[in-house]
């Protein structure tokens, strides 16, 4: 386990964009723990071949991207870091179980909406995309997020697409649920005329 001061230094380097050593050191210090956590939560119940290492890789990648984007402003020490890694890993495990549940019920296309009838919907295939498709989807997501006029709306859109409920987003923002719903309407309006 890395010591407190070193983890704080690595986190600061990661947040400032000095990715190389910081990512390697955080990987060495936490990846095995994340794999163990994922394996315990998966419990050997996966049908699609996903294992604890796959989940931990995805969770670690999500953490690094989010940290570099400044999404964890209060991430300061090893306790904060482990809490974040634990939550991200648990969410990834839940995603695996949810995807397998969909496949068990017939798979097919899943449509995730920003809530509300008549909204623009983004269709996401239940199977993992190949690298070319993943790149294309990531670029398209970036273009959609760039259409939003401020960082707060972009963050709300990301949370919604990550599966957070309106009340969870409201809680994260310290705002009311109607405020979140109003902001989601603004997001839908901004995306309405988007031509892919």
Helices and strands as residue ranges (DSSP letters): H 4-15, H 19-42, H 52-68, H 78-104, E 109-113, E 121-125, H 131-146, H 151-161, H 166-173, H 177-192
